Amino acid sequence: MLKNEYLIDIHDESGRLGSALRLTRKFALTATHCLRGHVPAEQGDSRLRLPDGTRVVVPMYNTTSDLALLRLVLADDDALLPRVSFGTARRGESWTATYRFPAGDKPPAGSVEDPDALYRRTDSLVVRAMRLRCELRKDHAPFAGSPVERGQGTVSPVALGVVVEPPGRAWVESDEIFAGSVAEALDLFSITGMRLVVDGSSASFGAVAGEREAERRTNGESAVGRILRSEDMDYFVEVEWTP
């Protein structure tokens, strides 16, 4: 049963697919490519799960940004809020990946090279992401979807985003990683129709299956605050944003 974990792993019948960052009790952020094309909007159609068997559905996703919003199919009292706050990356600061794989191997870590780099562009969408320099040159594919958190000197974890696939989509040995920010995800999915549905004491996002592309709004903490308020999510999300 989930407690206050902010790092979770997504599985299907074949094994582990990748990691994800819990944003709230029931919602998490991962890399779309980890789902391998299986993006179920309904519980009955899903073969995605957590290691404890909790079912996972995908109310929204976007392949250009490689970001997907996950909903954990939990009873309201089954999980605590994740023990994490969220921040915006700063150029030159240290970072580390939360996921540890394999056991005993040092996770990717390094410094932020560009907190707002161009990641991908289509006719209707411009996506930006964090470009991160790694201490070690290797194939970082096993860390896809892992939270990227602020490095040394933090008392409690501050998540900056999640590891996404390289812009060219091919994982190779590299000393560079890209990560989609939480702010970018909220911005993107707000535009694509994210809404809050409150039913008694429960709350969930309205399901918008498939990929919707639209012009992105200005990114940053001010945009995040505006989106949370406009979607009535400031009450629901209950997470702390740090500078």
C-alpha positions as a Markdown table, in Angstrom:
| # | Residue | x | y | z |
|---|---|---|---|---|
| 1 | Met | 0.0 | 0.0 | 0.0 |
| 2 | Leu | 1.3 | 3.5 | -0.9 |
| 3 | Lys | 2.3 | 5.7 | 2.0 |
| 4 | Asn | 4.1 | 9.0 | 1.4 |
| 5 | Glu | 6.4 | 7.8 | -1.5 |
| 6 | Tyr | 7.0 | 10.2 | -4.3 |
| 7 | Leu | 9.0 | 7.7 | -6.4 |
| 8 | Ile | 6.9 | 4.9 | -7.8 |
| 9 | Asp | 7.5 | 2.2 | -10.5 |
| 10 | Ile | 5.1 | 1.3 | -13.3 |
| 11 | His | 4.8 | -2.3 | -14.3 |
| 12 | Asp | 2.8 | -4.5 | -16.7 |
| 13 | Glu | 2.6 | -8.2 | -17.1 |
| 14 | Ser | 6.1 | -8.3 | -18.6 |
| 15 | Gly | 7.8 | -6.4 | -15.7 |
| 16 | Arg | 9.0 | -2.9 | -14.9 |
| 17 | Leu | 8.3 | -0.2 | -17.5 |
| 18 | Gly | 9.8 | 2.8 | -15.8 |
| 19 | Ser | 9.4 | 5.2 | -12.9 |
| 20 | Ala | 7.1 | 8.1 | -12.1 |
| 21 | Leu | 6.8 | 11.1 | -9.8 |
| 22 | Arg | 3.7 | 11.3 | -7.6 |
| 23 | Leu | 2.3 | 14.8 | -7.6 |
| 24 | Thr | -0.7 | 14.1 | -5.3 |
| 25 | Arg | -2.2 | 11.1 | -3.6 |
| 26 | Lys | -3.6 | 9.7 | -6.8 |
| 27 | Phe | -1.8 | 11.4 | -9.7 |
| 28 | Ala | 1.7 | 11.0 | -11.0 |
| 29 | Leu | 3.9 | 12.1 | -13.9 |
| 30 | Thr | 6.0 | 9.8 | -16.1 |
| 31 | Ala | 7.6 | 9.6 | -19.5 |
| 32 | Thr | 5.1 | 8.6 | -22.2 |
| 33 | His | 7.5 | 6.3 | -24.0 |
| 34 | Cys | 7.8 | 4.2 | -20.9 |
| 35 | Leu | 4.2 | 3.1 | -21.4 |
| 36 | Arg | 5.0 | 1.5 | -24.8 |
| 37 | Gly | 1.9 | 2.7 | -26.5 |
| 38 | His | -0.5 | 1.4 | -23.8 |
| 39 | Val | -2.4 | 4.4 | -22.6 |
| 40 | Pro | -5.6 | 3.2 | -21.1 |
| 41 | Ala | -8.2 | 5.7 | -20.0 |
| 42 | Glu | -10.4 | 3.2 | -18.2 |
| 43 | Gln | -9.4 | 0.8 | -15.4 |
| 44 | Gly | -10.9 | -2.2 | -17.2 |
| 45 | Asp | -8.6 | -1.7 | -20.2 |
| 46 | Ser | -5.4 | -1.2 | -18.2 |
| 47 | Arg | -2.6 | -3.7 | -17.7 |
| 48 | Leu | -0.5 | -1.0 | -16.0 |
| 49 | Arg | 0.0 | -1.4 | -12.2 |
| 50 | Leu | 2.2 | -0.6 | -9.3 |
| 51 | Pro | 4.3 | -3.4 | -7.7 |
| 52 | Asp | 1.6 | -3.9 | -5.1 |
| 53 | Gly | -1.0 | -4.5 | -7.8 |
| 54 | Thr | -2.6 | -1.0 | -7.7 |
| 55 | Arg | -4.1 | -0.3 | -11.2 |
| 56 | Val | -3.0 | 2.7 | -13.2 |
| 57 | Val | -4.8 | 4.6 | -16.0 |
| 58 | Val | -3.6 | 7.4 | -18.2 |
| 59 | Pro | -6.1 | 10.3 | -18.4 |
| 60 | Met | -3.7 | 12.5 | -20.5 |
| 61 | Tyr | -0.5 | 12.1 | -22.4 |
| 62 | Asn | 1.6 | 13.8 | -25.0 |
| 63 | Thr | 4.2 | 12.2 | -27.2 |
| 64 | Thr | 6.0 | 15.4 | -28.3 |
| 65 | Ser | 6.8 | 16.4 | -24.7 |
| 66 | Asp | 7.1 | 12.7 | -23.7 |
| 67 | Leu | 5.0 | 13.5 | -20.6 |
| 68 | Ala | 2.1 | 11.5 | -19.4 |
| 69 | Leu | -0.3 | 12.0 | -16.4 |
| 70 | Leu | -1.1 | 8.9 | -14.5 |
| 71 | Arg | -4.0 | 8.2 | -12.2 |
| 72 | Leu | -3.6 | 5.6 | -9.5 |
| 73 | Val | -6.9 | 3.7 | -8.9 |
| 74 | Leu | -7.0 | 4.0 | -5.1 |
| 75 | Ala | -9.6 | 4.4 | -2.4 |
| 76 | Asp | -9.5 | 7.9 | -0.9 |
| 77 | Asp | -7.9 | 6.8 | 2.3 |
| 78 | Asp | -5.4 | 4.4 | 0.7 |
| 79 | Ala | -2.4 | 6.8 | 0.4 |
| 80 | Leu | -0.8 | 9.8 | 2.1 |
| 81 | Leu | 0.4 | 12.8 | 0.2 |
| 82 | Pro | 3.8 | 12.3 | -1.2 |
| 83 | Arg | 6.6 | 13.6 | 1.0 |
| 84 | Val | 8.1 | 16.0 | -1.6 |
| 85 | Ser | 8.1 | 19.6 | -2.6 |
| 86 | Phe | 8.5 | 21.0 | -6.2 |
| 87 | Gly | 10.9 | 23.6 | -7.5 |
| 88 | Thr | 12.2 | 25.2 | -10.7 |
| 89 | Ala | 15.7 | 24.2 | -11.8 |
| 90 | Arg | 18.5 | 26.8 | -11.7 |
| 91 | Arg | 21.4 | 26.9 | -14.1 |
| 92 | Gly | 24.5 | 25.3 | -12.6 |
| 93 | Glu | 22.8 | 23.7 | -9.5 |
| 94 | Ser | 23.3 | 20.1 | -8.7 |
| 95 | Trp | 20.7 | 17.4 | -9.4 |
| 96 | Thr | 20.4 | 13.6 | -8.9 |
| 97 | Ala | 17.9 | 11.0 | -10.2 |
| 98 | Thr | 15.8 | 9.4 | -7.5 |
| 99 | Tyr | 15.6 | 5.9 | -9.0 |
| 100 | Arg | 18.4 | 3.6 | -8.0 |
| 101 | Phe | 19.2 | 0.9 | -10.6 |
| 102 | Pro | 20.8 | -1.5 | -10.5 |
| 103 | Ala | 21.3 | -2.0 | -6.8 |
| 104 | Gly | 24.6 | -0.4 | -5.7 |
| 105 | Asp | 25.1 | 1.4 | -9.0 |
| 106 | Lys | 25.5 | 5.2 | -8.7 |
| 107 | Pro | 22.4 | 7.0 | -10.1 |
| 108 | Pro | 22.8 | 9.7 | -12.7 |
| 109 | Ala | 23.8 | 13.0 | -11.1 |
| 110 | Gly | 25.4 | 16.3 | -12.3 |
| 111 | Ser | 24.6 | 19.9 | -12.9 |
| 112 | Val | 21.8 | 21.8 | -14.7 |
| 113 | Glu | 23.2 | 23.0 | -18.0 |
| 114 | Asp | 20.0 | 24.7 | -19.2 |
| 115 | Pro | 16.8 | 24.8 | -17.2 |
| 116 | Asp | 14.6 | 25.9 | -20.1 |
| 117 | Ala | 16.2 | 24.3 | -23.2 |
| 118 | Leu | 14.3 | 23.7 | -26.5 |
| 119 | Tyr | 13.3 | 20.0 | -26.4 |
| 120 | Arg | 11.0 | 19.4 | -29.4 |
| 121 | Arg | 8.9 | 21.5 | -31.8 |
| 122 | Thr | 5.9 | 20.8 | -34.0 |
| 123 | Asp | 3.7 | 23.1 | -36.1 |
| 124 | Ser | 1.4 | 23.7 | -33.1 |
| 125 | Leu | 3.6 | 23.0 | -30.0 |
| 126 | Val | 7.0 | 24.1 | -28.7 |
| 127 | Val | 8.2 | 22.0 | -25.8 |
| 128 | Arg | 11.0 | 23.0 | -23.4 |
| 129 | Ala | 12.8 | 20.8 | -20.9 |
| 130 | Met | 15.7 | 20.8 | -18.6 |
| 131 | Arg | 19.1 | 19.8 | -20.2 |
| 132 | Leu | 21.2 | 18.2 | -17.5 |
| 133 | Arg | 24.9 | 17.4 | -17.6 |
| 134 | Cys | 25.8 | 14.0 | -16.1 |
| 135 | Glu | 28.9 | 13.1 | -14.2 |
| 136 | Leu | 29.2 | 9.7 | -16.0 |
| 137 | Arg | 28.7 | 8.9 | -19.6 |
| 138 | Lys | 26.4 | 5.9 | -20.0 |
| 139 | Asp | 23.1 | 4.7 | -21.4 |
| 140 | His | 20.5 | 6.2 | -19.0 |
| 141 | Ala | 17.4 | 4.5 | -20.4 |
| 142 | Pro | 16.7 | 2.5 | -17.2 |
| 143 | Phe | 16.1 | 5.9 | -15.4 |
| 144 | Ala | 13.3 | 7.0 | -17.8 |
| 145 | Gly | 10.4 | 8.5 | -15.8 |
| 146 | Ser | 12.5 | 8.9 | -12.6 |
| 147 | Pro | 12.1 | 12.0 | -10.6 |
| 148 | Val | 15.0 | 14.5 | -10.9 |
| 149 | Glu | 15.6 | 16.2 | -7.7 |
| 150 | Arg | 17.7 | 19.0 | -6.4 |
| 151 | Gly | 21.1 | 17.7 | -5.3 |
| 152 | Gln | 23.2 | 18.2 | -2.3 |
| 153 | Gly | 22.3 | 20.6 | 0.5 |
| 154 | Thr | 18.5 | 20.0 | 0.6 |
| 155 | Val | 16.9 | 18.9 | 3.8 |
| 156 | Ser | 13.9 | 17.3 | 2.2 |
| 157 | Pro | 13.5 | 16.2 | -1.4 |
| 158 | Val | 12.7 | 18.9 | -4.0 |
| 159 | Ala | 11.5 | 17.4 | -7.3 |
| 160 | Leu | 12.3 | 19.4 | -10.5 |
| 161 | Gly | 10.8 | 17.0 | -13.1 |
| 162 | Val | 11.1 | 13.5 | -14.6 |
| 163 | Val | 13.6 | 12.0 | -17.0 |
| 164 | Val | 12.3 | 11.9 | -20.6 |
| 165 | Glu | 13.8 | 10.3 | -23.7 |
| 166 | Pro | 16.4 | 12.1 | -25.7 |
| 167 | Pro | 15.0 | 14.6 | -28.3 |
| 168 | Gly | 16.0 | 12.2 | -31.1 |
| 169 | Arg | 14.2 | 9.3 | -29.2 |
| 170 | Ala | 17.3 | 7.0 | -29.4 |
| 171 | Trp | 18.9 | 6.1 | -26.1 |
| 172 | Val | 22.7 | 6.0 | -26.5 |
| 173 | Glu | 25.7 | 6.4 | -24.1 |
| 174 | Ser | 25.7 | 10.1 | -23.2 |
| 175 | Asp | 26.8 | 12.6 | -20.6 |
| 176 | Glu | 23.5 | 14.4 | -21.1 |
| 177 | Ile | 19.9 | 13.8 | -19.9 |
| 178 | Phe | 16.7 | 15.7 | -20.6 |
| 179 | Ala | 13.9 | 16.1 | -18.0 |
| 180 | Gly | 10.4 | 17.5 | -18.4 |
| 181 | Ser | 9.6 | 19.9 | -15.6 |
| 182 | Val | 6.5 | 19.6 | -13.4 |
| 183 | Ala | 5.6 | 23.2 | -14.4 |
| 184 | Glu | 5.8 | 22.2 | -18.1 |
| 185 | Ala | 3.5 | 19.3 | -17.5 |
| 186 | Leu | 0.9 | 21.4 | -15.6 |
| 187 | Asp | 1.1 | 24.0 | -18.3 |
| 188 | Leu | 0.7 | 21.5 | -21.1 |
| 189 | Phe | -2.1 | 19.4 | -19.7 |
| 190 | Ser | -4.0 | 22.5 | -18.5 |
| 191 | Ile | -4.2 | 23.6 | -22.1 |
| 192 | Thr | -5.3 | 20.2 | -23.3 |
| 193 | Gly | -8.4 | 20.2 | -21.2 |
| 194 | Met | -7.4 | 19.2 | -17.7 |
| 195 | Arg | -10.2 | 19.9 | -15.3 |
| 196 | Leu | -11.0 | 19.1 | -11.7 |
| 197 | Val | -14.0 | 17.0 | -10.9 |
| 198 | Val | -15.2 | 16.9 | -7.3 |
| 199 | Asp | -17.7 | 14.3 | -6.2 |
| 200 | Gly | -18.3 | 14.5 | -2.5 |
| 201 | Ser | -15.0 | 14.0 | -0.7 |
| 202 | Ser | -13.2 | 12.5 | -3.7 |
| 203 | Ala | -11.5 | 14.4 | -6.5 |
| 204 | Ser | -10.1 | 13.3 | -9.9 |
| 205 | Phe | -9.1 | 14.8 | -13.2 |
| 206 | Gly | -11.5 | 14.6 | -16.0 |
| 207 | Ala | -10.3 | 11.9 | -18.5 |
| 208 | Val | -9.0 | 13.3 | -21.7 |
| 209 | Ala | -7.6 | 10.3 | -23.6 |
| 210 | Gly | -5.1 | 10.6 | -26.4 |
| 211 | Glu | -2.7 | 13.3 | -27.5 |
| 212 | Arg | -3.9 | 16.9 | -27.8 |
| 213 | Glu | -1.4 | 19.5 | -29.1 |
| 214 | Ala | -1.8 | 23.2 | -28.6 |
| 215 | Glu | 0.3 | 26.3 | -28.2 |
| 216 | Arg | 2.0 | 26.3 | -24.9 |
| 217 | Arg | 1.7 | 29.2 | -22.5 |
| 218 | Thr | 4.5 | 31.0 | -20.7 |
| 219 | Asn | 6.2 | 28.5 | -18.4 |
| 220 | Gly | 7.4 | 29.2 | -14.9 |
| 221 | Glu | 6.2 | 29.3 | -11.3 |
| 222 | Ser | 3.9 | 32.3 | -11.9 |
| 223 | Ala | 2.2 | 30.3 | -14.7 |
| 224 | Val | 1.9 | 27.2 | -12.4 |
| 225 | Gly | 0.2 | 29.3 | -9.7 |
| 226 | Arg | -2.2 | 30.8 | -12.2 |
| 227 | Ile | -3.1 | 27.4 | -13.6 |
| 228 | Leu | -3.7 | 25.9 | -10.2 |
| 229 | Arg | -6.0 | 28.7 | -9.3 |
| 230 | Ser | -7.9 | 28.8 | -12.6 |
| 231 | Glu | -8.5 | 25.0 | -12.4 |
| 232 | Asp | -9.4 | 25.2 | -8.7 |
| 233 | Met | -6.5 | 22.9 | -8.0 |
| 234 | Asp | -4.8 | 25.1 | -5.4 |
| 235 | Tyr | -7.1 | 23.4 | -2.8 |
| 236 | Phe | -6.8 | 19.9 | -4.2 |
| 237 | Val | -3.1 | 19.6 | -5.0 |
| 238 | Glu | -1.7 | 20.5 | -1.6 |
| 239 | Val | 1.9 | 20.6 | -2.6 |
| 240 | Glu | 4.6 | 23.0 | -1.8 |
| 241 | Trp | 6.4 | 24.9 | -4.6 |
| 242 | Thr | 9.9 | 26.1 | -3.7 |
| 243 | Pro | 12.1 | 28.6 | -5.5 |
